[in-house]
Amino acid sequence: MSPAFMDIFEQWADKYDHAVEGHDPEYRDVFTNYPFMLSEAAKQARGKTIEFGPGTGNLTLLLLAKGLDVTAVEPSEEMAAIGQEKTGLIFEHGDFLNYKAQRADTIISSFAFHHLTDEEKERAIKNYAETLSDNGQIIILDTVFNSPEEKQDMIRYYADLGYDNLVADLNREYYPFKDVMKNIANKLGFTYSATQLNKFAHLQVLRKKHYKKPADLIGQTPLVELTNFQLPPGVRLFAKLEMYNLGGSVKDRLGQNIIDSAVRRGEAADEVVEATAGNTGIGLALACQQHGLKLKVFVPEKFSVEKQEIMRALGADIVHTDSALGMVEARRQAQAYAEKTGAYYANQFETEDNPASYSGLYNELIDELGTIDMVVAGAGSAGTFTGLAERLKPYTRTVIVEPEGSILNGGPSGSHRTEGIGVEVWPDFLKHDLIDAIETISDDEAFQMVKDLARKEGLLVGSSSGAAMVAALNQAEYVKGNIVVIFPDASDRYISQQIFKTKGEL
């Protein structure tokens, strides 16, 4: 900041409050609505706040009254002395460009930023971008001109009034143009808005643009209404399309929560191990990437080649187990490996972290529909069903779906083409009183529905989604209102399994 401005601060220190209160005719228009303008600026502030150029502490008082953690940075000793006495806060010595850098949520200034040239303004904002939090913001209350013509008109107007000091200020200081400030903000990764509060002052708000990271693509999946299947009167059917998660399935939610929770508890530090048919392994692999963890998965060799290749691409080490022995054998080997090596065993089939992973899914459905009269979800580990049923009961009919060859309905354990669902051992966290109906769907029914969904709704889903859809249509007669069916993944990861062919067409 130019040393010339330090002389101005010394001159202004004793009479600044007099001017902002409207007692100086030359500056009355500049500070019209001054208390209101400060209040509007303070309303925007949040979190850890750095105030540059607090001067005599008028805005500082409002920030402190909000309970904010405020650091005040002031270049003028004269101004600081007044501000410190008024606020009881010790001001740090510095200015917009020279200060002790620290993390902040809000950087704020009132009637001071114009002391910087446009080049200095850009440099300052660039510096702030590096220390602001991800959702950080810059609040600047100051004189801004909408155009060069407006500035010249103002200078002529106040020159005619004989306001020589104000005219000198307008000619000498670096009051910016709105489009210049907007361009600087956008260039440096901020959104920009400006609200004019009097003839001179604008409240400018620069907020860091939030760019999504890959992990942000887990959750907030689309909910669509299915209208091309026959339904009883008064029934609407909605499908939650979980294939739109980052890794392509509902199990991304599970992988993220299991790993985040284990890391938070200090249980996962180097390697994670799990038994999976594929989708959970993909979700875990994505989550392990975020924490720098290795992943080993035990997979029955018959399962989808596509899912196994995706797991490998994401960095997982795959160990095949005997398909004839099913997931029980894969789980046995995964647990044995964990006990031998000290790796963290994710244990999706028993951990309470599994159903807890679907609180976000529940919230999304409630936000989108408000009322859910029936929910239909498949059971592989039964985490999705349990997580939803725990939150929806007793006001929602709950239907759990399994393929033939699964044991929930009392049938014998056996092989099935339908992937991603099917239970060989009743999950510990699946409570019987959460279940209103169990639908056991044949492979042929599930695979025929995969074809029907593609042809009638343009949805390319996996066989577990096909089974869930058959179950939803079977159960539709028992409710009025909204039915939600969970579609866990898409058909593209089952092409090698002839996903669009029933048994008779193979």
Phi and psi in degrees as a GROMACS rama.xvg file:
@    title "Ramachandran Plot"
@    xaxis  label "Phi"
@    yaxis  label "Psi"
@TYPE xy
-62.149  135.249  SER-2
-57.3807  -26.0786  PRO-3
-59.4324  -33.2139  ALA-4
-71.0663  -24.6808  PHE-5
-63.2643  -36.8858  MET-6
-64.5149  -38.3167  ASP-7
-64.5473  -41.6739  ILE-8
-60.8102  -41.3138  PHE-9
-61.3608  -41.4356  GLU-10
-67.5758  -35.6924  GLN-11
-81.7726  -23.2779  TRP-12
-51.6745  -50.2065  ALA-13
-76.9209  -22.1112  ASP-14
-113.317  5.59248  LYS-15
-62.447  -50.1073  TYR-16
-63.0428  -34.4649  ASP-17
-60.2294  -41.0054  HIS-18
-71.3335  -44.9812  ALA-19
-69.6142  -20.807  VAL-20
-81.6002  -0.994369  GLU-21
92.4385  12.3487  GLY-22
-86.1986  -13.0794  HIS-23
-100.559  110.481  ASP-24
-57.2075  -34.9738  PRO-25
-63.3544  -33.6299  GLU-26
-109.164  10.5148  TYR-27
-61.2694  -42.765  ARG-28
-67.836  -32.1654  ASP-29
-63.7454  -38.3625  VAL-30
-110.462  17.657  PHE-31
-56.0582  134.635  THR-32
67.2808  29.0222  ASN-33
-55.4909  -49.7018  TYR-34
-59.7225  -41.7764  PRO-35
-63.008  -42.4862  PHE-36
-64.0606  -43.1568  MET-37
-62.8329  -40.3115  LEU-38
-61.9767  -42.0762  SER-39
-64.5534  -38.6272  GLU-40
-65.6968  -45.2428  ALA-41
-63.8757  -34.2665  ALA-42
-58.0654  -31.9792  LYS-43
-76.476  -23.5062  GLN-44
-72.133  146.056  ALA-45
-155.487  155.17  ARG-46
66.9111  -159.175  GLY-47
-63.3484  124.481  LYS-48
-124.004  132.015  THR-49
-110.152  123.829  ILE-50
-106.93  121.221  GLU-51
-95.9161  137.749  PHE-52
62.5623  49.9803  GLY-53
-67.3264  -16.5818  PRO-54
57.2373  -122.039  GLY-55
-87.2892  7.99206  THR-56
86.9191  16.5772  GLY-57
-68.1114  -46.8961  ASN-58
-70.274  -35.3538  LEU-59
-56.4593  -41.7362  THR-60
-57.6651  -42.6525  LEU-61
-68.2227  -37.9536  LEU-62
-65.5425  -42.5981  LEU-63
-66.1407  -35.5004  LEU-64
-64.3954  -25.6023  ALA-65
-78.1104  -6.7731  LYS-66
82.9371  17.6723  GLY-67
-78.8323  151.171  LEU-68
-83.4098  106.667  ASP-69
-112.851  131.977  VAL-70
-111.213  121.419  THR-71
-104.11  126.643  ALA-72
-117.654  114.484  VAL-73
-131.836  129.687  GLU-74
-80.979  -23.7617  PRO-75
-94.269  121.931  SER-76
-65.2734  -36.7682  GLU-77
-64.4337  -47.0656  GLU-78
-63.3458  -44.7659  MET-79
-60.1882  -39.6693  ALA-80
-59.8449  -42.4039  ALA-81
-68.1055  -46.0147  ILE-82
-63.5548  -39.1782  GLY-83
-66.7243  -40.8604  GLN-84
-65.6202  -36.5663  GLU-85
-72.365  -38.8392  LYS-86
-101.137  -22.3749  THR-87
76.8748  6.52088  GLY-88
-101.76  137.5  LEU-89
-78.9698  122.519  ILE-90
-86.0566  136.269  PHE-91
-80.6253  144.676  GLU-92
-83.5053  128.361  HIS-93
165.743  -175.667  GLY-94
-144.864  -169.832  ASP-95
-56.6019  -30.5899  PHE-96
-109.042  -16.0383  LEU-97
-128.183  101.281  ASN-98
-161.368  168.047  TYR-99
-81.0172  106.243  LYS-100
-62.9969  137.824  ALA-101
-155.123  157.103  GLN-102
-66.3744  140.451  ARG-103
-150.542  157.093  ALA-104
-97.8044  -30.2468  ASP-105
-136.414  133.513  THR-106
-115.801  128.901  ILE-107
-137.373  150.054  ILE-108
-155.279  146.415  SER-109
-129.742  125.373  SER-110
51.7467  46.6976  PHE-111
-144.312  -24.6005  ALA-112
-65.0733  -19.6739  PHE-113
-72.0338  -6.14542  HIS-114
-75.4221  -9.42259  HIS-115
-96.582  142.271  LEU-116
-67.1427  167.212  THR-117
-59.433  -38.8584  ASP-118
-64.9916  -39.5314  GLU-119
-69.5521  -36.7084  GLU-120
-59.4611  -45.2239  LYS-121
-63.1864  -41.1489  GLU-122
-64.9814  -41.1445  ARG-123
-63.1024  -47.9159  ALA-124
-64.1052  -36.3639  ILE-125
-62.3155  -41.9814  LYS-126
-62.6916  -42.0054  ASN-127
-65.1398  -35.6907  TYR-128
-59.0348  -30.932  ALA-129
-77.7537  -22.4591  GLU-130
-110.517  -11.7129  THR-131
-72.2932  149.168  LEU-132
-64.871  170.567  SER-133
-56.335  -34.1758  ASP-134
-106.579  28.5743  ASN-135
-69.644  163.785  GLY-136
-147.398  156.558  GLN-137
-120.786  125.517  ILE-138
-113.102  119.737  ILE-139
-125.715  112.486  ILE-140
-101.859  115.277  LEU-141
-168.594  169.543  ASP-142
-68.9792  130.771  THR-143
-139.148  141.039  VAL-144
-104.719  141.511  PHE-145
-74.8848  -24.0475  ASN-146
-163.276  160.788  SER-147
-59.8657  -35.1805  PRO-148
-64.4117  -40.4798  GLU-149
-62.7498  -42.2976  GLU-150
-61.6686  -45.5997  LYS-151
-65.9383  -37.3549  GLN-152
-62.2206  -40.9921  ASP-153
-62.6686  -45.9051  MET-154
-60.6816  -44.1711  ILE-155
-63.9604  -42.2038  ARG-156
-61.1476  -48.0735  TYR-157
-78.2861  -23.5916  TYR-158
-66.1172  -40.4028  ALA-159
-64.1396  -28.7099  ASP-160
-80.8991  -8.11355  LEU-161
79.9204  21.7119  GLY-162
-86.9174  74.0348  TYR-163
-64.9051  -38.2093  ASP-164
-65.6532  -44.5334  ASN-165
-63.7707  -43.6669  LEU-166
-61.7132  -40.8181  VAL-167
-60.9933  -42.515  ALA-168
-60.2785  -46.497  ASP-169
-63.314  -33.2465  LEU-170
-80.9029  -31.5014  ASN-171
-89.0451  -39.9934  ARG-172
-89.6998  170.115  GLU-173
-102.622  56.7214  TYR-174
-65.4155  124.997  TYR-175
-84.4701  166.74  PRO-176
-95.1244  146.035  PHE-177
-58.4057  -41.8103  LYS-178
-67.4048  -29.3385  ASP-179
-66.8797  -45.2681  VAL-180
-63.3974  -40.2645  MET-181
-63.9994  -42.3424  LYS-182
-64.7686  -41.3689  ASN-183
-61.5899  -46.3554  ILE-184
-59.859  -49.7104  ALA-185
-64.5173  -38.1379  ASN-186
-61.3869  -34.7202  LYS-187
-99.043  12.9782  LEU-188
88.4725  28.7557  GLY-189
-120.37  148.701  PHE-190
-81.0838  161.335  THR-191
-139.676  131.369  TYR-192
-137.503  149.936  SER-193
-140.624  127  ALA-194
-115.679  121.727  THR-195
-79.0284  126.19  GLN-196
-108.927  -17.989  LEU-197
-156.424  -165.053  ASN-198
-61.5742  -28.6178  LYS-199
-111.483  -46.5795  PHE-200
-84.3361  139.246  ALA-201
-124.041  139.529  HIS-202
-92.685  108.359  LEU-203
-100.494  132.038  GLN-204
-123.768  117.401  VAL-205
-110.679  116.61  LEU-206
-115.16  137.387  ARG-207
-57.9126  130.003  LYS-208
-68.6958  135.464  LYS-209
-99.5514  110.38  HIS-210
-98.2924  130.168  TYR-211
-66.0901  143.731  LYS-212
-97.9426  159.558  LYS-213
-50.6812  -41.5929  PRO-214
-63.7089  -21.0594  ALA-215
-69.8519  -11.4678  ASP-216
-87.7878  12.7448  LEU-217
-98.6447  120.263  ILE-218
97.9327  175.396  GLY-219
54.9951  43.9584  GLN-220
-79.3517  159.199  THR-221
-69.048  146.336  PRO-222
-114.736  123.636  LEU-223
-123.505  148.976  VAL-224
-91.9147  133.236  GLU-225
-97.5209  122.02  LEU-226
-122.363  3.74129  THR-227
-109.292  19.5476  ASN-228
-121.141  145.84  PHE-229
-71.6101  128.733  GLN-230
-128.529  155.002  LEU-231
-64.8177  156.958  PRO-232
-57.3519  140.629  PRO-233
81.9359  7.56994  GLY-234
-114.671  133.415  VAL-235
-120.381  140.682  ARG-236
-117.755  125.391  LEU-237
-121.604  140.942  PHE-238
-115.327  131.268  ALA-239
-93.2577  116.082  LYS-240
-91.9039  88.2165  LEU-241
-77.8094  -7.06086  GLU-242
-68.4389  -10.4095  MET-243
-85.7331  1.56083  TYR-244
-67.3609  162.137  ASN-245
-51.7636  -48.1395  LEU-246
-90.5065  2.79752  GLY-247
92.9445  11.5368  GLY-248
-157.196  167.793  SER-249
-60.9116  -24.9897  VAL-250
-71.6519  -8.27117  LYS-251
-61.5757  -36.2942  ASP-252
-62.8281  -42.6824  ARG-253
-64.2221  -50.4458  LEU-254
-58.257  -44.3937  GLY-255
-62.428  -46.3569  GLN-256
-71.11  -40.892  ASN-257
-60.9527  -46.6436  ILE-258
-72.0972  -45.0255  ILE-259
-57.5976  -42.6304  ASP-260
-67.3271  -41.8411  SER-261
-66.0057  -40.1197  ALA-262
-65.8297  -42.3525  VAL-263
-61.7497  -35.7517  ARG-264
-83.4217  -5.43863  ARG-265
78.4348  20.4365  GLY-266
-93.7879  -24.1155  GLU-267
-114.326  115.478  ALA-268
-127.844  -21.0961  ALA-269
-138.838  -55.2901  ASP-270
-135.933  144.751  GLU-271
-117.623  143.493  VAL-272
-132.383  144.041  VAL-273
-155.847  155.251  GLU-274
-100.49  130.683  ALA-275
-157.736  151.065  THR-276
-84.5337  -8.23188  ALA-277
144.765  -56.5094  GLY-278
-65.346  -41.1205  ASN-279
-62.7545  -38.7535  THR-280
-61.2955  -38.4561  GLY-281
-66.0507  -46.1828  ILE-282
-61.1325  -41.8878  GLY-283
-66.0008  -39.6951  LEU-284
-61.3415  -42.1561  ALA-285
-63.0205  -43.5787  LEU-286
-68.8945  -38.2853  ALA-287
-63.1746  -35.5367  CYS-288
-57.0655  -40.9352  GLN-289
-64.9038  -25.1512  GLN-290
-113.477  6.46474  HIS-291
67.6162  33.6096  GLY-292
-102.866  147.57  LEU-293
-83.038  154.96  LYS-294
-135.475  129.162  LEU-295
-119.907  129.944  LYS-296
-122.827  138.783  VAL-297
-103.943  118.968  PHE-298
-127.829  125.15  VAL-299
-56.2446  128.792  PRO-300
-64.7682  -17.9847  GLU-301
-72.9278  -18.3288  LYS-302
-73.162  166.045  PHE-303
-40.8076  122.84  SER-304
-62.8529  -38.4133  VAL-305
-59.091  -45.5336  GLU-306
-65.5874  -37.4194  LYS-307
-65.9123  -39.713  GLN-308
-66.7194  -36.4963  GLU-309
-64.8566  -43.3115  ILE-310
-59.2278  -44.1479  MET-311
-61.801  -42.3805  ARG-312
-61.7565  -30.556  ALA-313
-86.4908  1.38357  LEU-314
104.554  4.2464  GLY-315
-78.9303  146.782  ALA-316
-97.4768  122.455  ASP-317
-103.484  132.781  ILE-318
-119.271  122.934  VAL-319
-83.1065  143.507  HIS-320
-120.547  168.043  THR-321
-67.853  119.977  ASP-322
-62.4424  -32.9039  SER-323
-63.9075  -23.6365  ALA-324
-95.0561  -1.18228  LEU-325
63.6067  -161.559  GLY-326
-71.4991  -22.4303  MET-327
-58.7912  -42.8969  VAL-328
-70.9377  -39.4319  GLU-329
-61.3704  -40.4008  ALA-330
-66.5135  -40.1322  ARG-331
-60.9721  -43.512  ARG-332
-69.9882  -37.3363  GLN-333
-64.111  -43.4168  ALA-334
-65.9461  -40.9186  GLN-335
-62.0382  -40.3011  ALA-336
-63.5787  -41.6745  TYR-337
-63.5006  -43.1436  ALA-338
-65.4656  -33.0741  GLU-339
-76.7942  -38.7056  LYS-340
-104.257  -17.5728  THR-341
84.861  6.17986  GLY-342
-63.2875  152.452  ALA-343
-77.8158  122.814  TYR-344
-89.9899  111.115  TYR-345
-63.6978  -40.2474  ALA-346
53.2292  55.5449  ASN-347
-57.0747  -25.6747  GLN-348
-79.1619  -12.4559  PHE-349
-128.146  -24.231  GLU-350
-71.6533  138.281  THR-351
-68.3009  -14.9982  GLU-352
-63.7132  -20.5751  ASP-353
-66.4302  -64.6916  ASN-354
-61.7118  -28.9035  PRO-355
-64.6243  -17.9772  ALA-356
-70.1952  -12.0444  SER-357
-109.542  17.4232  TYR-358
-63.6014  -38.1391  SER-359
-64.4263  -39.5953  GLY-360
-61.8972  -44.4345  LEU-361
-58.6417  -48.2808  TYR-362
-60.5418  -41.1429  ASN-363
-61.2495  -44.7123  GLU-364
-64.4123  -42.0595  LEU-365
-66.2005  -41.9521  ILE-366
-61.6446  -36.3975  ASP-367
-82.2175  -36.8451  GLU-368
-113.223  -28.5586  LEU-369
80.4884  -62.5702  GLY-370
-116.091  129.277  THR-371
-122.45  117.665  ILE-372
-91.4071  -25.3743  ASP-373
-152.093  138.997  MET-374
-121.694  139.511  VAL-375
-127.036  122.547  VAL-376
-144.882  142.493  ALA-377
-75.007  162.174  GLY-378
-122.581  113.765  ALA-379
-107.34  -68.24  GLY-380
-91.9276  -14.8892  SER-381
74.9364  13.4141  ALA-382
-69.1835  -42.3966  GLY-383
-62.1802  -48.7226  THR-384
-59.971  -49.4358  PHE-385
-62.1435  -44.667  THR-386
-60.1687  -36.2786  GLY-387
-79.1476  -44.8828  LEU-388
-63.2561  -38.8733  ALA-389
-58.882  -31.3455  GLU-390
-94.1666  -23.8434  ARG-391
-95.1256  -27.7056  LEU-392
-68.0956  147.17  LYS-393
-98.0768  11.8516  PRO-394
-89.2364  -5.65374  TYR-395
-127.779  135.5  THR-396
-72.0204  132.728  ARG-397
-116.607  128.247  THR-398
-124.419  123.055  VAL-399
-104.518  141.86  ILE-400
-120.345  136.069  VAL-401
-138.302  160.19  GLU-402
-88.5708  163.161  PRO-403
-61.2376  133.639  GLU-404
106.605  -2.46336  GLY-405
-104.23  159.504  SER-406
-105.187  1.33155  ILE-407
-60.8039  -36.8475  LEU-408
-91.4371  10.8017  ASN-409
93.0955  -2.0506  GLY-410
-77.0279  168.044  GLY-411
-74.7645  150.791  PRO-412
-73.4679  136.308  SER-413
-163.842  177.376  GLY-414
-77.8617  157.464  SER-415
-157.707  150.488  HIS-416
-76.2009  -31.3596  ARG-417
-63.0411  120.313  THR-418
-98.997  150.935  GLU-419
94.0044  -18.9338  GLY-420
-130.143  163.902  ILE-421
121.592  128.959  GLY-422
-122.23  130.137  VAL-423
-100.004  -26.6639  GLU-424
-134.135  133.045  VAL-425
-61.3756  124.08  TRP-426
-65.0396  140.277  PRO-427
-59.9169  -37.4951  ASP-428
-85.1363  -3.99748  PHE-429
-88.0444  102.695  LEU-430
-86.997  137.827  LYS-431
-60.8902  -33.5213  HIS-432
-75.4756  -3.27195  ASP-433
-82.9173  -11.777  LEU-434
-105.298  121.858  ILE-435
-91.0767  -32.0742  ASP-436
-153.081  144.622  ALA-437
-114.069  125.234  ILE-438
-109.129  119.577  GLU-439
-103.305  115.061  THR-440
-111.976  133.408  ILE-441
-72.9829  158.116  SER-442
-58.2445  -43.0292  ASP-443
-62.4322  -40.8632  ASP-444
-62.4895  -44.99  GLU-445
-64.4228  -45.265  ALA-446
-72.6463  -33.0852  PHE-447
-65.1587  -37.6619  GLN-448
-68.6761  -32.4376  MET-449
-57.9151  -44.133  VAL-450
-65.3274  -42.1533  LYS-451
-65.4732  -39.986  ASP-452
-65.4171  -37.0853  LEU-453
-65.4771  -43.2081  ALA-454
-80.9278  -31.5885  ARG-455
-94.3971  -34.1717  LYS-456
-118.886  -6.74196  GLU-457
71.0731  21.5226  GLY-458
-101.438  125.416  LEU-459
-102.589  95.7896  LEU-460
-118.221  164.706  VAL-461
-80.284  174.503  GLY-462
-68.6935  -29.329  SER-463
-65.8646  -33.1683  SER-464
-67.9126  -40.6037  SER-465
-58.9554  -44.2054  GLY-466
-62.8814  -42.5044  ALA-467
-63.8457  -37.0334  ALA-468
-67.1637  -42.6528  MET-469
-58.5321  -43.6958  VAL-470
-63.7707  -41.2754  ALA-471
-61.802  -43.455  ALA-472
-66.6611  -37.5021  LEU-473
-63.1064  -35.1716  ASN-474
-93.886  -7.18521  GLN-475
-60.2226  -26.8079  ALA-476
-69.6702  -13.2124  GLU-477
-92.2695  -1.46359  TYR-478
-139.34  164.477  VAL-479
-119.414  145.16  LYS-480
109.306  -142.206  GLY-481
-96.0284  126.035  ASN-482
-107.89  133.405  ILE-483
-115.565  128.866  VAL-484
-118.025  135.341  VAL-485
-92.0528  121.229  ILE-486
-100.497  105.365  PHE-487
-69.3917  -35.6049  PRO-488
-156.808  -173.233  ASP-489
-110.353  166.816  ALA-490
-76.6087  -19.588  SER-491
-65.3746  -20.5399  ASP-492
-91.4038  12.8703  ARG-493
-129.392  18.8919  TYR-494
-59.7265  -40.1076  ILE-495
-66.0223  -18.1615  SER-496
-95.0672  12.2621  GLN-497
57.1181  51.6834  GLN-498
-58.9553  -28.707  ILE-499
-96.2755  18.5425  PHE-500
-126.562  133.63  LYS-501
-77.8226  171.91  THR-502
-56.5254  -40.2829  LYS-503
-69.7584  -15.2312  GLY-504
-97.1007  -5.94835  GLU-505
